[in-house]
């Protein structure tokens, strides 16, 4: 059996490793034109900032792949023939497969802005973007970051580490307020300004200005302002990278459409990770998950299915963690998702940049946000799964604390504030 995986990111590699565990004799080939070896995408910013070497981003020793008999082919796939089960490559001969996994990840969103293809304009997603960033920052003094979210804040921190002044253009009224509730979003606004970045809220990009030599020299906004710059970072989100299936019979929506077993519309072709759009039977909406944790989980499950396994992928309780500059962020379950009957309790210490949000429906906890506080993953997940009451969570709040030993504790103040809010809500009901 010949397994071919397009992409060597976390989803593709997790699938390959799982298939090898289950099928010791199958041949497995990973095809990627980006890099020889799998690396951690979230670590790229630390390479640029000098905190890590590129070699430190590789989760496995180079010898791992030969020891596991996982073949690597450095090339780009130019076309897929699903009838003949063949891949056509840019530099090598065609490659046959018995079962194929598409794990091509995401691509930076570009919305047709005038000037978006000028030199000095780029996104931040992969190794090619990192290489381009080294080039684009050589003589850069001012940069514009278009869009909010986690990628934008990472790029800003990377540029700031090189002494480059950064200004954000954010379409929304507050940073990432389509994801973060108002309190947390306003905290990020304050943090960005505290670090010396410019923050232009409710501001949309109109065009990127050409210096006459094909390079970006400024941006203009829809309200008529101009900001000079030598680099423009496009960080208005990412979308599934589905170009490789163009012209095939593989169904595509926003991503490569799959069922909960990661089967596409074509026999023996699967898709997983950022590029996959999951259609679950009976579900009103499809699901696209584009974070490291879900990419790994989807890859493992897809590998099991491809190795003659069975079962349905359960996305489980949502979790993500990140860092906004110096501020750590964790989220669990349903937060700011417009769930019917959703209510929340919120405590913050704005001076210390700390916050905790407990989201509940009819008194049962469905989600948490933590800013500047570390919570125990298993505890939060268990409370949501067990549908614990808000009163129970407040009584046991210390159990979820994961801050280092001897660090300052805040549960006492948090409980006083959160219980008062709960009492007031009950009195007004």
C-alpha positions in Angstrom: 0.0 0.0 0.0 1.4 3.4 -1.0 0.3 6.3 1.1 1.1 9.8 -0.1 0.6 12.9 2.0 0.7 16.4 0.5 2.2 18.7 3.1 4.6 18.1 6.0 2.9 20.3 8.6 1.4 19.1 11.9 -1.6 17.4 10.4 0.3 15.6 7.7 3.1 14.5 9.9 0.7 13.4 12.7 -1.2 11.3 10.2 2.1 9.7 8.8 3.3 8.8 12.3 -0.1 7.2 13.2 -0.3 5.2 10.0 3.2 3.9 10.5 2.3 2.8 14.1 -0.7 0.9 12.7 0.8 -0.3 9.4 4.5 -1.2 9.7 4.8 -2.5 6.2 3.0 0.3 4.2 5.0 2.8 2.2 4.5 6.4 3.3 5.7 9.5 1.4 5.3 13.1 2.5 5.6 15.7 -0.3 6.4 19.3 0.5 8.1 22.0 -1.5 8.5 24.2 1.5 11.1 22.4 3.6 13.0 19.1 3.9 11.8 18.5 7.5 8.7 19.1 9.5 9.0 22.2 11.8 6.8 24.1 14.3 5.1 27.0 12.6 4.3 28.8 15.9 8.1 28.9 16.6 9.0 30.9 13.5 8.7 34.2 15.4 11.2 33.1 18.0 13.7 32.2 15.3 13.4 35.7 13.8 13.7 37.3 17.2 16.9 35.3 17.9 15.4 33.3 20.8 15.7 30.0 18.9 17.7 28.5 16.0 15.8 27.0 13.1 17.1 23.6 14.1 15.4 24.0 17.5 12.0 24.3 15.6 12.2 20.7 14.4 10.3 18.5 16.8 12.1 15.4 15.6 15.8 14.6 14.9 16.6 14.3 11.3 17.3 10.6 11.8 13.7 10.1 12.9 12.3 9.9 9.4 14.6 7.2 8.2 14.2 5.2 11.4 10.4 5.3 10.9 10.7 4.7 7.2 8.8 7.9 6.4 10.0 9.1 3.0 10.3 12.8 2.3 10.1 14.3 -1.2 10.9 18.0 -1.6 8.7 19.2 -4.4 5.5 21.0 -5.2 2.4 19.2 -6.5 1.2 20.8 -9.7 -1.8 18.5 -10.4 -3.7 15.5 -9.1 -5.2 12.9 -11.4 -7.8 11.2 -9.2 -8.7 8.6 -11.9 -5.2 7.4 -12.5 -4.2 8.0 -8.8 -1.2 10.1 -9.8 0.4 13.3 -8.6 2.3 15.5 -11.0 5.2 17.3 -9.6 7.2 20.4 -10.5 10.7 18.8 -10.4 10.2 15.0 -10.2 8.5 12.3 -12.1 4.8 11.6 -11.4 4.1 9.9 -8.1 1.5 7.1 -7.8 -0.7 6.6 -4.7 -3.2 4.1 -3.3 -4.5 6.5 -0.7 -3.9 10.2 -0.6 -4.1 12.8 2.2 -4.3 16.5 1.4 -2.8 18.4 4.3 -1.9 21.7 2.6 -2.7 24.0 5.5 -3.7 27.7 5.1 -2.7 30.7 3.0 -2.7 34.4 3.9 -5.8 36.3 3.0 -5.5 38.9 0.3 -8.6 40.9 -0.6 -7.6 42.5 -3.9 -6.1 45.7 -2.4 -4.3 47.8 -4.9 -0.6 47.4 -4.4 -0.9 44.1 -2.5 1.7 42.5 -4.8 4.4 45.1 -4.4 7.7 44.3 -2.9 7.7 44.8 0.8 4.2 43.4 1.2 3.7 40.0 2.7 1.9 37.7 5.1 3.3 35.6 7.9 2.4 31.9 7.7 5.2 29.7 6.5 9.0 29.4 6.1 8.9 31.3 2.8 7.3 34.2 4.5 10.0 34.1 7.2 12.7 34.2 4.6 11.0 37.1 2.9 10.7 39.0 6.2 14.5 38.9 6.6 14.8 40.6 3.2 12.0 43.1 3.7 13.3 44.3 7.1 16.9 45.1 6.0 16.3 48.9 5.6 12.9 49.1 7.3 12.1 51.8 9.8 8.3 51.8 9.7 5.8 49.0 9.2 2.0 48.8 8.8 0.2 45.6 10.0 -3.2 45.2 8.4 -5.6 43.3 10.5 -5.8 42.1 14.1 -5.7 38.7 15.6 -2.8 36.5 16.7 -0.8 36.6 13.5 -0.8 40.4 13.5 0.4 40.7 17.1 3.1 38.1 16.4 4.4 40.0 13.4 4.3 43.3 15.3 6.4 41.8 18.1 8.9 40.4 15.6 9.3 43.8 13.9 9.5 45.6 17.2 12.4 43.4 18.2 14.4 44.9 15.2 13.6 48.4 16.3 10.9 48.9 13.6 8.0 51.1 14.5 4.7 49.3 13.9 1.2 50.7 13.4 -1.9 48.5 13.2 -4.8 49.1 10.9 -7.8 47.3 12.4 -11.2 47.4 10.7 -13.1 46.5 13.9 -14.0 48.9 16.8 -11.6 47.0 19.1 -8.8 44.6 18.6 -10.0 41.1 17.6 -13.4 41.8 19.0 -15.0 39.3 16.6 -13.3 36.6 18.9 -12.7 38.3 22.2 -15.4 39.8 24.4 -15.2 43.5 25.1 -13.2 43.4 28.3 -10.4 41.2 26.9 -10.4 43.1 23.7 -10.0 46.5 25.4 -7.2 45.0 27.5 -5.3 44.1 24.3 -5.9 47.7 23.0 -4.3 49.0 26.1 -1.4 46.5 26.0 -0.6 47.4 22.3 -0.5 51.1 23.1 1.6 50.4 26.3 4.2 48.8 24.1 4.5 51.8 21.9 2.6 50.5 18.8 0.2 52.7 16.8 -3.3 51.4 16.8 -5.8 52.7 14.3 -9.2 51.2 15.1 -12.2 51.3 12.7 -9.7 51.9 9.9 -9.7 50.0 6.6 -6.9 49.8 4.0 -7.7 51.4 0.7 -4.4 50.9 -1.2 -0.7 50.3 -0.8 1.3 53.0 -2.5 4.0 52.2 -5.0 7.3 54.2 -4.7 7.7 54.1 -8.5 10.2 51.2 -8.3 7.7 48.5 -7.5 8.1 48.7 -3.7 5.7 49.7 -1.0 6.3 53.2 0.5 3.0 54.0 2.2 -0.6 53.0 2.7 -3.8 55.0 2.3 -6.9 54.3 4.3 -10.5 54.6 3.3 -10.9 57.7 5.4 -8.2 59.4 3.4 -5.2 59.2 5.7 -1.7 58.2 4.5 0.9 56.4 6.6 4.5 56.1 5.3 6.1 52.7 5.7 8.6 50.3 4.0 6.8 47.1 4.9 3.2 46.1 4.9 2.1 43.0 6.8 -1.1 41.4 5.6 -2.5 39.6 8.6 -6.3 39.8 8.0 -6.7 36.1 8.7 -5.9 33.0 6.7 -8.1 30.7 4.6 -7.7 27.0 3.5 -5.1 26.4 0.9 -7.1 24.4 -1.7 -5.2 25.3 -4.9 -3.8 21.8 -5.3 -7.3 20.3 -5.9 -8.2 22.8 -8.6 -9.5 21.1 -11.7 -10.2 17.8 -9.9 -13.5 16.1 -8.9 -12.7 16.7 -5.2 -15.5 18.9 -3.8 -14.5 22.2 -2.3 -16.3 24.8 -0.2 -14.3 27.2 1.8 -11.9 24.2 2.3 -11.6 20.7 1.0 -15.0 19.2 2.0 -14.7 16.0 4.1 -17.0 14.0 6.4 -16.1 13.2 10.0 -13.8 10.4 8.8 -11.9 12.9 6.6 -13.0 11.3 3.4 -13.4 13.7 0.5 -15.9 13.2 -2.3 -13.4 11.0 -4.2 -12.5 7.5 -3.1 -9.2 7.0 -1.4 -8.6 10.8 -1.1 -8.6 12.3 2.4 -8.0 15.8 3.8 -7.2 17.1 7.3 -5.9 20.1 9.1 -6.3 23.8 8.2 -7.3 23.0 4.6 -10.2 20.7 5.6 -13.9 21.7 5.9 -15.8 19.1 7.9 -19.4 18.3 7.2 -21.0 16.4 10.0 -24.3 14.7 9.5 -27.1 16.7 10.9 -24.9 19.7 11.7 -26.2 23.2 10.6 -22.7 24.5 9.8 -19.5 23.1 8.5 -16.3 23.2 10.7 -12.9 24.6 9.8 -10.3 24.4 12.6 -7.0 26.3 12.1 -4.9 25.9 15.2 -1.9 23.7 16.0 -3.8 21.5 18.5 -6.6 20.7 16.2 -4.3 20.1 13.3 -2.5 17.4 15.3 -5.8 15.8 16.5 -7.2 15.7 13.0 -4.0 14.3 11.6 -4.0 11.4 14.1 -7.6 10.6 13.4 -7.2 10.8 9.7 -4.2 8.5 9.9 -6.3 5.9 11.8 -9.1 6.0 9.2 -6.6 5.8 6.3 -5.1 2.7 8.0 -8.4 0.9 7.7 -9.8 2.2 11.0 -13.3 3.5 11.7 -15.0 6.1 13.8 -15.9 9.8 13.6 -13.8 12.8 14.5 -15.0 14.5 17.6 -13.8 18.0 17.8 -14.2 17.9 21.6 -14.1 21.0 23.8 -12.5 23.9 22.0 -9.1 25.1 23.4 -6.5 27.5 22.3 -3.6 29.3 23.9 -1.5 32.2 22.6 0.5 35.2 23.7 -0.3 38.8 23.0 3.1 40.4 23.5 3.8 39.9 27.2 0.3 38.7 28.0 -0.6 35.0 28.0 -4.1 34.0 26.8 -6.1 30.7 27.2 -9.6 29.9 26.1 -11.8 26.9 26.7 -15.2 25.9 25.4 -17.8 28.4 24.2 -16.8 32.0 24.7 -18.3 34.9 22.7 -20.0 32.5 20.3 -23.5 33.9 20.6 -24.8 30.8 22.3 -28.5 31.1 23.2 -28.9 32.2 26.9 -25.2 32.9 27.3 -24.2 34.9 30.3 -20.7 35.6 31.8 -18.9 36.6 34.9 -15.8 38.7 34.4 -13.0 39.8 36.7 -10.0 41.8 35.7 -7.0 43.6 37.2 -6.2 46.1 34.4 -3.0 47.4 36.1 -1.5 43.9 36.2 -3.1 42.8 32.9 -5.0 39.9 34.5 -8.5 38.7 33.7 -10.8 35.7 34.1 -14.2 35.1 32.4 -16.6 32.3 33.2 -19.3 31.8 30.6 -22.5 29.9 31.5 -25.9 29.0 30.3 -28.7 28.5 32.9 -26.0 28.3 35.6 -23.9 25.6 33.8 -20.4 26.5 32.8 -19.7 26.3 29.0 -16.4 28.3 28.7 -13.5 30.2 30.2 -11.1 32.9 29.2 -7.9 33.6 31.1 -5.6 36.6 30.4 -2.3 36.7 32.3 -3.4 33.7 34.4 -2.5 30.0 33.7 -5.2 27.5 34.1 -5.0 23.7 34.2 -6.3 22.4 30.9 -7.7 19.1 32.2 -9.6 20.8 35.1 -11.3 23.4 32.8 -12.1 20.8 30.2 -13.5 18.5 32.9 -15.7 21.2 34.4 -17.2 22.0 31.0 -17.7 18.3 30.1 -19.4 17.7 33.4 -21.6 20.8 33.1 -20.5 22.0 36.5 -22.5 24.9 38.0 -21.0 28.3 38.4 -21.2 27.9 42.1 -19.2 24.7 42.0 -16.5 26.3 39.8 -16.2 29.3 42.2 -16.0 27.0 45.2 -13.1 25.0 43.5 -11.4 27.8 41.6 -8.0 27.2 43.2 -7.9 23.7 41.5 -7.5 25.2 38.1 -4.6 27.5 39.0 -1.4 26.5 37.1 0.8 29.5 37.8 4.3 28.7 39.2 4.7 27.8 42.9 5.0 30.9 45.2 3.6 33.2 42.5 0.9 35.7 43.7 -2.5 34.2 43.9 -5.7 36.0 42.9 -8.5 33.6 43.6 -9.7 35.4 46.7 -10.3 38.7 44.9 -11.7 36.9 41.9 -14.3 35.0 44.0 -15.5 38.1 45.8 -16.1 40.0 42.5 -17.5 37.0 40.6 -19.9 36.0 43.5 -21.1 39.6 43.7 -21.9 39.6 40.0 -23.7 36.2 40.3 -25.7 37.5 43.2 -26.7 40.6 41.4 -27.7 38.7 38.3 -29.9 36.4 40.4 -31.5 39.4 42.2 -32.3 41.0 38.9 -33.7 37.8 37.3 
